[in-house]
Structures are given as C-alpha cells and as structure tokens.
Amino acid sequence: MDILAEVKQISYKPLLCRELDAVPLADLAAGISEHSSFLLQVDPQNQYAVSWWVSAKRTRSYPYARVYDTLSFSGKKVTIIPIFKDEGKEGDRDFLQWDTLSLMSLLQVYVIIGYYNSAVKSKKYNHKITGQRFDIDDLKAQIAALSSFQSDALHWNLLQAGRAPEIAKKAVAAYQEISAAVGVQMHSTKTISRRIEKIAESAEAFKRTSRNHAQAAQFRETSTVQPKEKANYGEKASITIHNYLGGAYYFTADEARVENGELSIVECKHSASAPLPSMEDIKDGLIKMILFTNLENISVENIQYRPNPVLKLTSGSRLNETYQEKAGYKKLVQEAAENHFRIDLDELGNPL
C-alpha cells in the first residue's frame, strides 16, 4: 500500500518523558558519557534538551526513545548524530541518512552531525573497536553556532546536510588515526569516498542521494517483517509525506488497513516474553505516533481517508491487572487519549 499525506504542523503532548539532569557546557563530554538525554546549560540565556545517537542507524540503542525524552522541553531540542560509525573491518558500519534529518526536522529537533575521534580496542573482539567518543571541541563549536541561529530546525538541518561532506572527511581522518593507534583495521574508505563525492557538490546533492537510499530502505522495509513487528493483519505500507514547503519525506508503516472510510496506520512493537515491550521500544513507537497523528489529506490511489493512528503492542505473555496499574502503563493510556491515537494489544491482552 502506498500512502500519500501532508504535514502542516506538529502538535503533540508527550507524557512519558523522563526527568532530565542538567549538565553545564563545560561538562559536555561527561554529560554524553553518563546520560542518553540531558539538559545542556549552554550559557545563562540558553538551555537545550540534548539527546545523542550511538550510531546513525535508528535500530541501534533506541535513538528515537532518547529523542522522545527531550520533547516535553519548551526550548530548543537538539540531537547529536555521528555522520557514520565504523566498528572495525569485522564490525558494523552505519551511515547517516536523509530520512533521519527529515524526521527530526518535522519534529522541530535540531540535528548536530558529529564524528567519533577516539576509541579503544575491544577486549572481546580482536578486530573491532569500542568506547567511541565524539570530537567534543567540534560539538561545542556547533552548539555555539546554534546559539546565535534564529531560524527553525528545518533550515538548520538543511545547513547541516550541506556540511556533511566536510564532517565525513574529518571522520575518515579520525578513524585512520584510531586504526593506527589501536591496531584495528577499519572498513575500506572507498565506499565512504564515493558517498562524499556524491554529496560534495552541494547540500541538495546530499539530500537527493540520501533520499534514494531512504526509498530503497523503504522498499526493503515494506517487504520484511522484523522480529519486533509481529503484524497479524493489514499489510506493510510506504508513506510519502509532503510538508508545507513541498519537501517529500519517505517513511513506512508496519501495517495499514482500510475500514469504513478510515485508514488505520499501525506501528507495531513486540516482546517475546514480557507483558509489554520495553519502555524504550514503546517510546520508539511513540515517535511514529507523533508523526502519524499529525498527518492530513491522507490518500491511497487518489481516494481520501480519515486517519486512524494505532500503536500495536504484542507479547508472548498476558498483560495482567497488576501490570495495568503500573504508572508507566497508565501514562501511556493517557498519552494515547490526549493525542488521539489508539493502543491495540494482541490476543493475550485486552484491546483498549
């Protein structure tokens, strides 16, 4: 199913955000080391809610949950993402994609693209590195630039996209130094160089290349059911969203189905044994709910439908009354009611 929709503005009230600790700018490195999300005290006039991604890939270390925890802050929300992360020749290597910048722009989250410049050799795997750390001086310089930036997150993130080739070159040089220092071979730089060559022309070239990757990933996702997406009915769907500027953003839904003039757009989260998926998994799903609850002018094959956003939680264990009384679960139910989406539980629970 191919869904077309528009987003004109984002309106959402998150209720499950955890309380964030305050960290002065001078202690940025410690803040990143100790917290997945925190309040950064830049100066007496500026305080940002900051999250950071371990990897540029959204399926690692729940980066959406980290971003979610910053969304109740009334000021600027910032997320730090590595341009790419190389774990060594026998490990993974993940690259930043345009669809990530797109979603953050829609959520009014300012992205700072960083790079790792230090690491140690893994004690467990001889040909991998671990303990990667950002170039803190570079992050501080970008934070200083953000403090004087007056436009919205979309425009900032477009500028960040334009800087991506420059940052990628710094990352390549840093990994070469790490490789020499710890004695671990990194992946070939040929692929990185090709990507840099494609995006070096301009920020627009970066967006175009990344969108092609996003569309390819979208096609793969609509053809694959992930272990944490136990979809029982409906079908995978691609969603193309246009914003007020006409920009096209590409996402997927785990399930989509048409019922009585409504189009249910479903994000699925699954736990094999616990009564509910983890809170990180749920917050990951709530990021999609923020997007889905703000869709307008939704159509499939030129037929308009009313949207019905659904967060579907499946499990191999029954959700008992004791669990239903837990504060986190009750807040989740309240968040669904406040923001007009539905929670579906599988056959072992009780549908809400």
Secondary structure, 3 states (H helix, E strand, C coil): CEEEEEECCCCCCCCCCCCCCEEEHHHHHHHHHHCCEEEEEEECCEEEEEEECCCCCCCCCCHHHHHHCCCCCCCCEEEEEECEEECCCCCCEEECCHHHHHHHHHCCEEEEEECEEEEEECCCCCCCEEEEEECHHHHHHHHHHHHCCCCCHHHHHHHHHHHHHHHHHHHHHHHHHHHHHHCCCCCCCHHHHHHHHHHCCCHHHHHHHHHHHHHHHHHHHHCCCCCCCCCCCCEEEEEEEEECCCCEEEEEEEEEEEECCEEEEEEEEEECCCCCCCHHHHHHHHHHHHHHCCCEEEEECCEECEEEEEEEEEECCCCCHHHHCCHHHHHHHHHHHHHCCEEEECCCCCCC
